[in-house]
Amino acid sequence: MTVYVRVDIYLEPNHGSRFIELVPKLAESLKPYGWTLVGCYSRIIGPDNHYTHMNLWHVPDVSAYENLPSQISKNPELGRIYKDVRECILEEKIHLSDRHGS
C-alpha cells in the first residue's frame, strides 16, 4: 500500500523562514524511518499566504505514521528538530491517504 501523509500547517507569525529552514533537516532525520518528503508547499495567493504551508510525505505504511512518537522519543536529534519545527506551528491538520491505481 502506498500511503501519503498530508500536513496542512498554519505557522506562528514571523516563523516562516525558520520553518522552511527546518523542513529539510526534518526530512533527512525521518528518512531512516521510511519517510520521504514529496514536497513542501506554501500558499501563494490568499490572506494568510505567508503562514500557510502544506507538506506531503510518502510513508511505507500507516504504522510508520503511528510509530512516529516512539521514534521521536528514542532519537534525541530527531526529537530536537521536531521540537524546533513544532515551535513554528500554530495549528496543523493531518490527513492520511492511500493511492489507488498506477
Secondary structure, 3 states (H helix, E strand, C coil): CCEEEEEEEEECCCCHHHHHHHHHHHHHHHHHHCCEEEEEEECCCCCCCCCEEEEEEEECCHHHHHCHHHHHHHCHHHHHHHHHHHHHEEEEEEEEEECCCC
